């Protein structure tokens, strides 16, 4: 026997439904509600009722991308296209030309001023996106800063050292016992990839660590090893002195680091991110923190 099943009538198109407007409005309300229910994170400073969500700052690359979208004409730049074609043909010459960035113009003066005046916002966004997973620990500092580590570590910088143990406190110590300790100052500490390896290698070392980004400082303070009780971390714009800091959360170096108490200071990949006209005052501020005979280690691009 053959059972004949009647074919169901075709469904009407959505645009023919009288409830289309109501459905679109409901979907819009749902999307907006999902956007407003963002999960709070340790790196977010915009949590709480009545506060707006963090909006990433724009960059010159984003502005150029928007401008290219609105411009129907084809870009005159063909370096990338030529490099891809050359690679397909087995040649590396066009790739070298692409890496040399020949013909590229520098960042516009307007954007240079914006990056300089609003650098904190860009660094905050950087650490919000990457948290503690971008930089690797700088273990090479054990070899570079041999005067800060014990003899056995200086003789074998690659030897294993135990992680820092908690001292029962999560916040920075108020009055650090530094009378009989070697003292380190790290300018631009980020999330602790330089200061923590040195503290692990030297049990008698005390460190001050500062960074322009309060987000980076909070990420450092949230690390388990930070509770060792031998590190003070604080947000600071090292180009500014007392009364000139960008936010109430920032503290001038002069108010946190005792003058003439630092044995060794590190400025690693920091000066290249600071306006060259302010280098002299930054170095003078670090010099005032050093003890007689203190040392400064500078490492940067170029």
URTARA-V839468 format. One record per backbone hydrogen bond with DSSP energy under -0.5 kcal/mol. NH is the residue of the N-H (numbers start at 1). CO is the residue of the C=O. If there is no record, write none. Layout:
((NH:CO) (NH:CO))
This chain:
((3:1) (4:2) (5:3) (6:4) (16:13) (17:14) (20:17) (23:19) (24:20) (25:21) (26:22) (27:23) (28:24) (29:25) (30:26) (31:27) (32:28) (33:29) (34:30) (35:31) (36:32) (37:33) (38:36) (44:41) (51:48) (56:54) (63:59) (64:60) (65:61) (66:62) (67:63) (68:64) (69:65) (70:66) (71:67) (72:70) (82:78) (83:79) (84:80) (85:81) (86:82) (87:83) (88:84) (89:85) (90:87) (91:86) (96:92) (97:93) (98:94) (99:95) (100:96) (101:97) (101:98) (102:97) (104:101) (112:108) (113:109) (114:110) (115:111) (116:112) (117:113) (118:114) (119:116) (122:118) (123:119) (124:120) (125:121) (126:122) (127:123) (128:124) (129:125) (130:126) (131:127) (133:130) (138:193) (139:137) (141:138) (142:139) (143:140) (144:140) (145:141) (146:143) (148:145) (149:146) (150:201) (154:150) (155:151) (156:152) (159:156) (167:227) (169:227) (173:231) (176:174) (178:176) (181:178) (182:204) (184:206) (185:264) (186:208) (187:185) (187:266) (188:186) (188:210) (189:210) (192:189) (193:189) (196:192) (198:194) (199:195) (200:196) (201:197) (202:198) (205:202) (206:182) (207:230) (208:184) (209:232) (210:186) (211:234) (214:212) (217:213) (218:214) (219:215) (220:216) (221:217) (222:218) (223:219) (223:220) (226:223) (227:224) (228:225) (229:226) (232:207) (233:231) (234:209) (236:211) (238:236) (240:237) (244:241) (250:247) (251:235) (255:252) (256:252) (256:253) (257:253) (258:256) (260:288) (261:258) (261:289) (262:289) (263:183) (264:183) (265:295) (266:185) (267:297) (268:187) (269:267) (269:299) (273:270) (274:271) (278:275) (279:276) (282:278) (283:279) (284:280) (285:281) (286:282) (287:283) (288:284) (289:285) (289:286) (290:286) (290:287) (291:262) (294:291) (295:263) (297:265) (298:296) (299:267))
